[in-house]
Amino acid sequence: MGTLLDVRGISKSFGGLFAVAEVDLAIGEREIHCLIGPNGAGKSTLFKLIIGTYAPSAGTVLFGGADVTRLPAFSRVARGMSIKMQTPSVFRALPVRQNLRIALQHHVQPHQALGEEERLIALLGLASDADKPAGELSHGQQQWLEIGMALALHPRLLLLDEPTAGLSPDETFRTGQLIQRLNAEGATVLVVEHDMTFVRQIATSVTVLHLGRVFARGTIEEIIAHPGVEEIYLGAAHDA
Amino acid sequence: MANLLNGPQTLGNGRGFWIAATLFLVVALAYPTFTDPYDVGNTAYFLCWIFMALGLSLMWGYNGMLSFCQTFFFGLGGYGYGVIEVNLGAGHGGAMASLIAAVAVAGAAAALLGYFLIYGRISGMFFGIVTFAVTLALAFFLNQTAGPEWHIGLARLNGFNGMQGMTPLALPWFGHDIDLEGTAFYYFVLVLLVVTYLLLRVLVNSRFGNVLVAIREDPLRAELLGYDIRKYSLITFVIGSALGGLSGVLYCSWGQFISPSSIGLPAAAMPVVWVAFSGRSDLTASLAGTLLLLFGFQAITIYSEQLALILMGVLLAGTVLLAPNGLVVSSVNGLVRRRTRRRAVLTPSLQR
């Protein structure tokens, strides 16, 4: 299987401080890849470099074989990337239904949009809240709605930044199932996550970031067995 | 297209609304038959201003861009009409061509200014500040054009005294022109207003309108759904500002006069007051509220212009404090909420 996302030597510095430094990351087609690391490791910054809301200080981003480093975020989305950000960002004043419609209308024909909208509402379990303003949903529901909006784009690469933050264990498990189902349907998924149970549930491979650099990579078993990984997590906890 | 007249981005959507709107239009059409020509002319004058309010509602209420330069484009439209018409002559459709050309000038200027602002990622409060500065600059510039050296072709700009000498609009009609003055002008503006209002409703309820409100709510999220938000905002800015220009042309045709005081302060603040008071996020509210304020403002101005301005300021402050979504929009929402609540009390089982 080919490589869908190929990040090469990417760096981002803020006033001399490198949040991400010379990171290489290759994600194969239909892979579920997890990005873990203590707070401040540069995970969210790396996501922003991939989707294009930050311009890198150095390095390139290849997507589907094409260099997208200089493309603005919306063009990368048009090429098949999609992101759910760390903090839920939905259109709070607009009804749930309209949130999904805005995501859908970009590439779904009008006559198919309604059916697709209903399918997503059912999938997200938001049928009884579909006409409420999105801002009135619970935190977990907003997370799901945003995942739903990211899905509505039928992405080739789905970027999920902490999709289970603030969710109950049951909701977390269901989110994992959803990701696996999408993956089975053909999506490649890159997830930033802290919850190791969740990572174990979904991931086939893991990259550990620490202080903006790749610290380790491998299967979930290899990462858990890695003596340094626990150290950096605990170290970070001690420092905090 | 007709099914886009109703939708999530407009408040009045039901049968009741359209019946009321039709009745209102019928009264407006019959108005000249039961009033004296002076009042008809006066009402036509009020209608001229509505376009710029609708334009601001589109930009500010739907897209989140607080443009303080509606009177800038009003001025470009008005002066543009004067300059083109004086040079071109009114006959043979010249006046109507001047209208189109002047609105096009306003639109082109909006495209240029908007490009630098929007593609320069200027947003929020700074958008308001920059547009306000641009507006004041134009007013100051025109103020000092009193000398005879300030002319474009045959048209003298005339500085603070204001430009005059243009002819009213005329409708080219099979070889001869129908002068649009008095009642004819009233009908012309009324038809233009109805068409503009309906087209804007279609626009905001379309896919384009969905993206506009998405940008207002969360620009980054909208961009990350694959929309080039700058393009959408620029198009909106051009449409909204061109409507400001249209207001200027109509005003100029109505009174055959325009001066820098229509551009600078306090004129520049007026559209913002009207639209904020009415409820910027709805076209119908902006239309109705603006009309109401214009009538009220004139009624008070007869006694004291200072008092009218003070009242406008008080109104703006009151709206911002008490009903930030605008008075018309808030009262409609309040009514709807009360009705739903009453229905919920009556039929609790159905609600569950």
Boltz contact constraints between the chains, C-beta under 6 A:
constraints:
  - contact:
      token1: [A, 73]
      token2: [B, 223]
      max_distance: 6.0
  - contact:
      token1: [A, 73]
      token2: [B, 224]
      max_distance: 6.0
  - contact:
      token1: [A, 74]
      token2: [B, 223]
      max_distance: 6.0
  - contact:
      token1: [A, 74]
      token2: [B, 226]
      max_distance: 6.0
  - contact:
      token1: [A, 74]
      token2: [B, 227]
      max_distance: 6.0
  - contact:
      token1: [A, 74]
      token2: [B, 228]
      max_distance: 6.0
  - contact:
      token1: [A, 77]
      token2: [B, 226]
      max_distance: 6.0
  - contact:
      token1: [A, 78]
      token2: [B, 226]
      max_distance: 6.0
  - contact:
      token1: [A, 83]
      token2: [B, 224]
      max_distance: 6.0
  - contact:
      token1: [A, 89]
      token2: [B, 218]
      max_distance: 6.0
  - contact:
      token1: [A, 89]
      token2: [B, 221]
      max_distance: 6.0
  - contact:
      token1: [A, 91]
      token2: [B, 214]
      max_distance: 6.0
  - contact:
      token1: [A, 91]
      token2: [B, 217]
      max_distance: 6.0
  - contact:
      token1: [A, 91]
      token2: [B, 218]
      max_distance: 6.0
  - contact:
      token1: [A, 93]
      token2: [B, 217]
      max_distance: 6.0
  - contact:
      token1: [A, 98]
      token2: [B, 8]
      max_distance: 6.0
  - contact:
      token1: [A, 102]
      token2: [B, 210]
      max_distance: 6.0
  - contact:
      token1: [A, 102]
      token2: [B, 214]
      max_distance: 6.0
  - contact:
      token1: [A, 103]
      token2: [B, 225]
      max_distance: 6.0
  - contact:
      token1: [A, 105]
      token2: [B, 207]
      max_distance: 6.0
  - contact:
      token1: [A, 106]
      token2: [B, 226]
      max_distance: 6.0
